[in-house]
Amino acid sequence: MPKIARTREAVYYDPPDRPQSNEYLRQPAAAKLLGLSESWLEKARLTGKGPTFSRLPGSKVIVYRRSDIDAWVAAGVRQSTSEAA
């Protein structure tokens, strides 16, 4: 049986077939981590410009996997402001 632990800022899910846990951040924690507003993340979900996200089944709770946030930030790495996005 998978183990799910919840805090105000994060959801931790340990799938039975994976030895390592995945950290899921709720919107306020993800916004804080990124230094962005929650409304920016909401707009980015509508436009597809932000990190990938999940909606917890049967609820309206949005979560962001930490590895997806890290990948999204890494995809924006540039050496110069003149580089194309």
N, C-alpha and C positions, 0 to 999 in steps of 0.2 A: 504494500500500500504506500503510495507517495506521501511524503510529509510536507505539509504546508505550514509555514509560520508567518504570521503577519505582524507588522508594526505599523505605526502611523505613516512612516515614510517608505517602507520597503516590504516586499513580499518575497520570501525565500521558498523555493520549490525544489525538492530533491526527488527527481525521477528515479524509479526503482532500477532502471537499467543503466544509470550513469553514476559513476563514483563521485563526481564533483557536483556541487550544488550550483544552481544558477540564481543570480540575484536579480530580482525584478523591482524596479523603483516605481512608485506611484508618481503622478504628475508633479506634485509639489517638490518632491525630492529630486526628480530629474531636472526640473527647472533650476533648482538651487545649485545642483551639480554643474550645470552648463552655464550658469550665470545669466539665464534668460527668464523672462516672465512666463507665467503659466499661460497667459493669453497668447503669447508668441507660439508656444507649443500647440495650443488649440488651433491656431490659424495654420501652422505648418502641417498639422494632420489633414486639414481640409485641402491644402494645396499639394501635399506630398513632398514638401521640401525639408521636413524634419526627420529625426530618427524613426526607424520602424517601431511600431507599438503593437500591443495586444489589448484586447478587451476581455476581462475575466468573464467566463461563460455565465450567462444568467444575470449579469449585472451591468452597470454603466461604468464600472471602475476601469480606468486606463492604466496600463503598466508599460514600462519600458525596460527591456532587458539590458543590463549594464554592458554586456558585450556589444549589443547593437548601438548603444550610445557611443562607445569607444570607437567602433568601426565608422560611424557617421562623422565623428570628429576627425579621425584619421583620413577620411576621404576628402576633407577640406584642407589638408596640409598643402601649403604653397611655399615657394622660396622667394617669390616676388609678388607684389600687388598687381603686376601687369600680366601674370599668368592667367590663362583662361580657366574658368571653373569647371 
